[in-house]
C-alpha cells in the first residue's frame, strides 16, 4: 500500500514523501508534532505539517548552520542555539574543540523529548556535559543573555511562536547578547519560494549588524531544496580556516564549501542587493 505525506509548502507547491508508518503523533502546547518513517529519507519530524528534519538529509542543514559561523569566529567558546530542539545543531557545535558551553533555547520541551526518543543519532549530544538545555521563549531569553560568541537561530517558519524570531528587534537583542567578535546566523528559507522573507531577514539583520552575508546549501526536504542562511557579524571575521577544522567529521561542510557557499547566483544576489 502507498501512504503519502504531503507538505503544502505554498498554495501552489507541495512536497510528497511515501511513508511506511506513522510512529508518533501529539499535539503539544505549541504545535502538532508527528514522527513518520519515510522510504526515501528515513525517520522524519514534522511540526504543524512542515518537515523539520529527516535522518537522510539533516546533516546538510545542521552542518551548514553551525560550521560556517563557528569557522568565521577566531575562538568560539560560548554558543547558543535558539529553537533547534532536535539537537542536531548542538551535535555539530560540540565538534569544535574550542567550545566550552553549547546552550539550547527551545520553547517546546516535547520536541526535545521526541528527538531523544526517535532521533538518538541527532539528539545524542544534548546529554553532553557541555550542553545546557533551557525550555523558554528565545525572544525573552536573548534579552538577558550576554557575552556569547555565536548565536544560531534554528527556528521553525515565521508562524506561531517563531514569528518574533524574524524581527529587527530580535536581531538587535542578539547583537547585544554577543561579545566582541560575535556572529549570528538565522535560517532564512528558500530563494525560490520565500524571496520576500529573505529580503526581510537580510534587512533586519543589516539594521543590527555592520556586516551581513547570505549563504546557501541544498536541503532536499526543505521547500524548493535550495536553502538560505543569513549571517551577521559584529566586526571583521577570519577567513583563514583554523588548522583543527580541517579534520572536522562532516559529510557536507568542507573548508572549500566554507568559502564557496557565499557565492550567490545572480537572482539571489539581486534579492539582497
Ligand atoms: N531545521 C528546522 C527547519 O528549518 O525546519 C528547524 C528545526 S527546530 C525543530 C525548530 C524549533 O524552533 C522547534 O522545535 C520550535 O519549537 C522552536 N521554536 C519556535 N519558536 C521558538 C521560540 N520563540 N523560542 C524558542 N524556540 C522556538
Boltz pocket constraint, residues with backbone or C-beta under 6 A from the ligand:
constraints:
  - pocket:
      binder: B
      contacts: [[A, 30], [A, 47], [A, 51], [A, 52], [A, 53], [A, 61], [A, 82], [A, 83], [A, 84], [A, 85], [A, 86], [A, 105], [A, 106], [A, 107], [A, 108], [A, 111], [A, 136], [A, 137], [A, 138], [A, 139], [A, 154], [A, 155], [A, 156], [A, 157], [A, 161], [A, 162], [A, 163], [A, 165], [A, 187]]
      max_distance: 6.0
